[in-house]
């Protein structure tokens, strides 16, 4: 197997493992994966415009609107109109959304600790730097 095929295989294996782990965590709640991701972004970055949230999620504003509609119905988030321009809505987590963020974020932290526990300190730093570079350049 050449190095490109090997890397593709390892990325695929990691992605499947991570997706499986996340789906098992999400199944214990009433949230979908897209809803949990929106909560994670709002919890991390705070109140934001729909377009900004869509950018963080890597989806269209239409798709994000559907996700936010569901989060509002479940009382995890709310929209607030901007006085200067009623067409702009700021999305904010409710108390229930903040709690869901804290719980979901803890699951992510636990998984990250598990991943880093198999690496040396030097490998941890290398992984962080490599991921930063990939995220900045490829996504």
Secondary structure, 3 states (H helix, E strand, C coil): CCHHHHHHHHHHHHHHHHHHHHHHHHCCCCCCHHHHHHHHHHHHHCCEEHHHHHHHHCCCHHHHHHHHHHHHHCCCEEEEEECCEEEEEEEEECHHHHHHHHHHHHHHHHHHHHHHCCCCHHHHHHHHHHHHHHHHHHC
